[in-house]
Amino acid sequence: MQKLRTWLKKHHIIYVNRSFERAYGMDLSIPDFSIISNISEFAKQHKQDRSHIVLIKDATLLDSWQLLTHPKALTYITEKKQKQFGGVVIFKNNKKIERICAKNNIPLLNPPADLVNTIEQKISQVAWLNELQKYLPPTQIDICKNISWNFEPFVLQFNQGHTGSGTTLIEHEKQLQELQKRFPERPVRISAYIRGTTFTCNTIVSKDAVHVGSLSYQITGLMPFTNTQFATIGNDWQLPHTILSYEQQAISKEIANAVGKKMQQEGWRGAFGIDVIVEEQTGNVNLLEINARQAASVTFESQLQQYAAPKSANNLMTTFEAHIAALAGLSTKDHKLIPVKTGAQIVLRLWEKTKKVEQAQLKKELEDAGFFIISYRSDAPGSDMLRIQSKESIMEKHATFNTVGGKIMTIIEKYL
């Protein structure tokens, strides 16, 4: 995106994030876009001799706010501020980040934390949607002790959660009673349980446009990658083209566009993602989630776009480029996102069955099989161990791997 590259020459941007991979969406040869992150094998491979990539070594992985306050990072930011500086970008803004930036006089380009919370949290999101609640499944807000068991499964969500951790499928009255004993006064969001297939759509809001991205099938809750039923563990960009009708794809994008326009009116700039579910029996499309931040899939989606981009593409941009351009306040109405037709990624999470896996050996075997692998270091249950990326689709249908996905499964099962 030449417009963004030209702007960066006079407005240096620094992306600060604990995971280098989530900031790795731009051409790393561009010296006017810096990254500050934790040191990792993946980050070191890409740093090489690039002085605009700053990697910080510590005993533990530092969160974004800790990186921002690290002496090495502050020195680098101060140095850039003395020249032509555009500001700092964070993966997801919060109040602590805002306080740190204000204290150190660091311009922060992300949307305000209050707006992030209002849109993303499960309870406030319903009221915020207002007239767009029509896209939701039947939904109720109440305190936990007031919820009744009506002999039908339903989804119970607390106000905050991440990749399924705040979501429970209530299938029996006893489950509900246990939660009511533990959290009687806690507000909850109750939604009708819809059996179906979930899809993600990354969307960009700029000052003068809403850019709806390509749909991806959301890989959720598959063993042995995770032991959490609703945990999102990957995306497949080809499957929506084969299992969704044209009308279902259009409705999904209509929802993303409607949410994007509402966010634009409230001052939102940059990326957000929605999850929609297509009901198994009726084929109806409902809005499940709004993720008011750059989704984790944005960087790989952008890499797939780079593979697919035609050589003469002056008015085309990747999702990550559009995200940064929108945060920079640039006009994007004369640009379009590059469509993604294939590609997939899936994450192997740390849990009881995977904690003894020889990670380095598994990584090498998957790489030898033609996959791109990012490894992580964390002992926290549920954290990422390996991210497995493919230029091809890995899913044949809902919850079923194709031959490529089967190859991944066969290799992983050898190590369990």
Secondary structure, DSSP 8 states (H G I E B T S, - for coil): -HHHHHHHTTSEEEEE-S-HHHHTTS-TT-TTEEEEEE--HHHHHHHTT-TTEEEE--SS---HHHHHHSHHHHHHHHHHHTSSEEEEEESS--HHHHHHHHHTT--B-S--HHHHHHHHSHHHHHHHHGGGGGGS-SEEEEEGGG----SS-EEEE-S--STTTTEEEE-SHHHHHHHHHH-TT-EEEEEE---EEEEEEEEEE-SS-EEEEEEEEEEES-TTT-S-TT-EEEEESSHHHHHS-HHHHHHHHHHHHHHHHHHHHTT--EEEEEEEEEETTT--EEEEEEE-S--TTHHHHHHHHHHH--SS-TTEE-HHHHHHHHHTT---TT-EE----S-EEEEEE-STTTTT--HHHHHHHHHHTT-EEEE----STT-EEEEEEESS--EEETTEE-HHHHHHHHHHHTT-
